[in-house]
Amino acid sequence: MTRTHLTEVRLFTAVDGEVIDDGTVVVEDRTITWAGPTMDAPRPSGDDVAVDGGGRFVMPGMVEGHCHIAYANRGPRELDATTPALAMLDAVENAQTLLAAGFTTAISFGSAHGIDVPLRDAIAGGRIPGPRLVASGPDIGATASNADGGPGLNHIADGPWAVRAAVRELARQRCDVIKIFLDGEHLNTVAPPGVLTWTDEEVDAAVGEAHGRGMRVACHARSAAAVKQAVRAGVDFIGHANYLDDEAVELLRRERHRLSVGPGIAWEVSLLERGHEIGLPRDAMERIGYRAEIDATVDAVKRLRDAGVPLLIGGDYGLNIAPHGTNARDLQLFVELFSMSPVEALLCATRDGGSAARPEGDLGTLEEGKLADLLVVDGDPTTDVALLQDPDRIVAVMQGGRIWQGLADRRPWRRDRFELGPTGEAS
C-alpha cells in the first residue's frame, strides 16, 4: 500500500512538549506508521509519496471540545428562529470552516434540531469536509432550566422517567453523546449558576440511561454544586466549572482518569467585549456577574491544573460575537488568562482533546498506530499560539489520512495527495 512520507518538518507529536527540529511523519492508509527524527525514519520505497515540508511546523489536528456546529454565527434570537433546513446548511458551512481552521475533531455540546448525527455520517463518509464529530442531539433539561428555550434546541424532561424517555429518544437517533443542563447562566433570571434544575435522581437517570445505551454525557455546570452533582452521577464532559470549592476539586481529582473539563472561557470574554452587538452592554454584564465569573474561572483552572484534571479548549463558539473559525482563540486565552505556556495550551487542544473525544486512544498525538490527523503550519505555535487563528497559516490539513486542500478560500477540495509549494500554500 502507498505510504506518504512528510519529511523535513519541525515535528510536535504532542506526546510531551518536545519539538523535533528535523522530523518525519509516515502515513499509510488512515494511520501513522512513523513519527520521529528523520535520521531514524524508514525510507520511501516503491510507490511511496515523499513530500518535503520545507521546515514547516507539523502538529496533531486540534479538537474543539465544546461544539455547537449548527449555530449560525448570529444572535441568540436568530438562532431560536432557525429552521432545520437552514440549520443543516449552516452546519455544513461551519464544518468546513472548522476544518480549515485546523480542527479535525469536535465534541458536540448540543445540536440544534438534532442535525449532528446525519452531519457526522456525511463527514465520516467523505461527502463533505468537516471535523470528525462526536455527535449529540438537542439539549435535555428541566422546566425553567437553561435548556428551556427555543423549539428544536432542547428537550424538556421533568422526573426520572421523563428523563429516561428523552435519553432513549436520542439513542434512537444514534447520538454519541447527550448534553444536559444542571444549573444555568447569569443571563437566566430563573436559573442562574448555583440553582440546580434537576434533582440527583433525575441526573442519575440521565447518566445511567445514556451509559447503558453506549452514549456519553456532557453537561453545563457552572457552580460547585452542579459540578459535584455531575461528578457523582458519572458525567463524562463537564462544561464551564467556573465556581469550585475544595470538595468539588477533590471529586474532580479522584475522577480525572475518566472525565474532562472545558472552561469555555471564550463565552465570558466575548460577551464582555462584544455583547453590546446583541443588546448586552458590558456594564450590565459586569453588574450581573460575568467579570467576576472570569476571575472565578481563572482561580478554578489553577486548582484543576494542580489537581491534574484534563482541560479542553472550546468556548461556545457559533454566535456572532464568537463565530465559528475563531475557535483557536481559546489557546491564546489559556495562555493569557490561565498562565499556561503555549505548549501546555497546545497539549490541551491536541493530546487531551483527543483522549476525551476517543477514549480508545487513537487520537490526539502523532505516534505509530494513531489516526493520521495532522496540520502543516507556517510559523511556530509553541512560541506564539495566536498564529493558529490565521487560516492562511494552516498550510494543509490531514484527517484520517485524507488531505483537504483549498478549505480556507472554498476552493474545491481533494483527498488523495498533496504537494507543498515554495510559498507554503497547498497545491
N, C-alpha and C positions, 0 to 999 in steps of 0.2 A: 504493500500500500504506500502511496506517495506521502512523504513527510515534508513539512515546511520547517526550514531552519532559519530563524530570525537571529542574525548574528550582529556583532559589533554594536551592542547596546549597553547602556547603563541599566543594570537589572536590579529592581526592587522586588524580591519574591514575597515580601510580607510575612515570611516565616518568623522573622525578627526585624530589627531596624537596619540591618546591613544593606548597603548598596554595593553591588559588584560592578566595578568600573568597566570591565570588558566581559560582558556576559552573552550567553546564547540561550534561546528557548527553542526546543524542538517539539513540534505538534504533529501528531498522527491521528487522523480522523477527528474525533471530538476532544481528545485528551492530550495532556502534556506528557511527553516521554523523557524530556530532559530540561532542566533549568539550572544553570550554574555558570561557572567560569568557562570562557571559550576554550581555554587551553585544555580542558578536560572533556569537552563536548564531543559526541560522535560526529564523524564527518559525513557530508552528504554523499549519497550513492544512488545509482540507478536513476529513477525518475524523480528523485527528491528535488524540491524547490528551495533555493538559497536566496534569502533576502537580506541585503546589507542595511542595517538600521542606522548607519551613519552616526553613531554615538548618541542617538536619542534615548530618552528615558522610557523604560518599559515597566509596567506595574500591573497588578491584577485589576480587572474591572471592578468598579465600585458598586456597592449595594445601598440602595435607598431603603431605609428601614422604617419609614412611616409614609406610605404612598397612598395618595388619592388620585389615581391616574385619570379618572373621568371628570375631575374638577377642571373647569374650562378657563382658568385664568380670568375669571370675572368676580364680581362682588357676591356676597352671600345671597342676596335676594335673587340675583340672576341664576345662581346655582339651583336654588329651590324651584325655579320655574323651568328648568331644563327638561326636555322630553327625553325618553330613552333613545330615540334615533339620533338626536343631536349629541347626547352624551357619548354614544359609541363613536360618532365621527370625531368628537373632541378627544376621546381616549386614544384613537388610532394616531392622531397627530401628536398627542402628548407622549405616546410610547416612542415614536421616532425621535422626538426632541430629547427624551431622557437618554436614549441610547447614544445619540450624537454627543451628549454631554458626558459620556463615559460611564453611565450606569447600566451595567449588563444584567443586573438582577434588582428586583424591587419586592418588598413585603407590603402587601395591601393592608391598610388600616381602615377599611370601609369602602364599599363600592356603590356609587350612585346607580340605581336601577339594576343592580346585580349584573353588570356587564363584564366584570373582571374575568369570569370563567370562560366565556367564548373568546374574549381577547387573549387570555392566557393560551388557549388552544391554537388560535391563529398565529401567535408569535412562535409557539413551540413547533408548529408545522411549517414555519418558514414563509407563511403567506404575507406577513408584514414584519418590518423591523421593530424591535422593542425589547425592553428588559425581560429576562426570564421572570415570570410573575408568580409569586405566591399569592393566590387569588382569594379574596373574601367576597362576601355578599353585603347587603345592606346592614348598617349598624343595628344592634339589638340593645334595647334599653327599656326602662320603666316609663310609665306615665309621669310627666313632669320631671323627666331626666334631660340630660343634654342631648339625648337621641330623639327627643320629642320635637321634631322639626318638619321639614317639607316632605311631601309624598315622594316615594321612590328612594329616599335616602336612608330609611330606617324601618325597623320592625318593633313595634311596642308590645311588650310582654310583661304582664303582672302576675306573679305567682309562679312557683317552680314548674308546674305542669305546662303553663303557657310558655315559659322559657324553653322547656324541653321541646315543645312543638315548634317553636321558632328555629331552634338549632337543627331539628330534624328537617325542616324545610330547606335550610342551607346545605345540609348533607345531600338532599335530593338534587340540589343544583350543582353538586360536585365541587363545593368550595374546599380550599386547602386550610383556611383559617376563618374564624369568626371574630368579629370586633364587638366588644361590649363596653358600655359606659357604667363606671362605678361611682363617679362623682362628676362635677360639672366644671363650669367656667365662670370667671368673674363677670362676663357679659350676661350670663344667665341668672336672673334675679331669683328664680325658684330653685336653681340647682347650682349654687356656687361651689368652689372647691371645699371639700370637707363635709358636704351634705351627701351621705351615702344614699343612693337612689334605689339600690336593691338590697335586700336582706342577704345575710350569709347563705341562707337556704337557697335563694334564687341564684346566687353566684355559683354555688356548688353544683346546682342543677345544670347550669350552662356549661361549666368546665367538664363535669362528668359526662354529659351527653356528647359534647364535642370530642373529647378524648376517646370515648367509647366507639366513636364512628370515624376515628382516624384523622380528625381535624385538630389543629392547634388553636389557641385562644390569644387574641390581642385585646388589650383594654386601655381605656382612658382612665387614668388615676393620677390626679394632681396632689392630693393630700396624703399625709402619713396614714390616716385611717383607711383610705381607699387602697393604698399600696399594700398595707398589711392584709386587707381583705383579699387582694389579688394573689399575694404570695401563698397565703394559707389555702386558697382554693386550688392552686396549681396552675395559674395563668402563665403562659409562655413568653409573651411580649408585653412589657409594661411601658406605655407611653406617658411621658412627662415626668412623674415623680418629683415634682417641684419642692414639696414641703416634706421633709423627712425628720422623724425623731429617732432616738437611739434604737428603739425596738424595731422600727422599720428597716433601718440599716442592717441590724444584726440578722433579721429574717432574710433579707436580700443576700447578705454574705453567705449564709448557710446554703442557699439555693442557687448560688451563682453558677453552678455547673450545668443548670438546666434552663435558665431564663436569661433575658437581656433587658436592658432599659434604654429607651430612646428619649433623651431630654426634650427634644422638639423645640429647642430654644429659638429657632428662626421665627416661630409664630409670634412670640412676645416682642422680639426685636423689630420685626416687620410691622407689627401693629402700632408700636410707638413711633416708628419712622414714617410710616405711610398710611396709618389708619385714617387720617383726615380725608384721604381719597375715597373712602367708603363711608364717610359721615361719622367717623370715630376720632375726634381730635385728641391730640397727645395729652393735653392737660386732663381731660376727662378720663382717659385710660390710666393715667398715673394715679388719679384720685381713687379709682375703684380697685387698684392693686397691681397693675401689670409691671410697673417699675420695681415694686417690692418683690414681685414674683421672679423677676430676673435675678435679683440679689439672692433670693432663697435658692434658686436653681444652681447658681454658682457654688454656694455652700454645699448643696446636696451632691453635686457632681464630685466635688473634692472628697466627700466622705465615701461615695461609691467607688471612686478610683482607689482610695486607700483600702477599701474592702475587697478589691479585685473583681467587682461586678462588671461584666461586659457592657460596653456602651456603644450604641448605634447612632449613626447620623440619620437625619430625616426630620423635617420640621413643618409638616402640614402644608407643603407646597401645593399650589394649584389655585390659590386666589390671585386676584390681580395685584395685590400688594406683595406677593411672593410667588411669582409664576413658575411653572414647570420649566426646567432647563437651567434654573439658577440654584439647583439643589446643592452644588458643590460649595456654596457659601457656608454650609454647615461646618466644613473643615476649617475655614477661616474663623468662624465663631468659636469653635472648640479651642483654637489656639489663643484667640484674643480674650475670650471671657473665662475659659476654664484653665488657662495657663498650660495647655498641652504643648509639647513640641510638635512641629509639622509631622514628624514620623509617627508620633502617637496618634495624631488625628487620622493619618493615612491607615494605620492599623485598625482603627475603629471602622473606617469606610470599606475595608477590604477583608482582612482576616476575620475580624469579629462579626462583621455583617454576613460574611459567607457562612460562618459556623451557625449563625442564627437562622439564616434562610434555609440551609440544607444541613441538618444535623448529621446526615450520613457522612459528612466530612470530605466532600469532593469539590469544595468551592472556597474561594477567598484568598488562596495563596497560589503561587506558581511553583508547583512541585510535581514530580512524576506521579501519574495516576489521577491528577486533578483535572477537572474540566478546563478546557483551554479558553478562559475568559481573560483577555488582557487588553491593555491600552498602550499605544505608542504615543508619547507625549514630547512636544518641544519644550524644553526647559526642565528644571529640577524642582518638583513639588516637595522634596524633602527639605528644601530651604525656603520655599515660597509656595504654600498650598493655594494661595489666591489665584495662581495662574491656571488652575483647573477650572476656574469659572469662565475662561475664554475658550469657546468652542473651536477657535482656529488653532489652539494648542493641542487639541486632540487629533493627532495625525491619522490614526487608524484605530478601529475598534474590532477586536476579535471576540466572538461569543460562541462557545462550544465548538471552536474550530472554524466557524464561519467568519469571513471577512466582510465587513459592511463598509461601503465607501460612499462618499458624497452625501452623508447624512446631514451635515450642518447646513448645506445650502439646497437641500432637497433634490440633488441630482439623483438619477436612477441608481439604485444600489445593486451590488452584486455580492456573491458569497462563495466565490471559488478560490481566487488567489489575489495577491496584491503586490504592487511594487511601490517603493518609496522614492519619490523624485528628489532632486537636489534641494528643492526649496522646502521640503518637509511636508509636501502635500501628497495625500494618497492618490494614486492614478490607476 
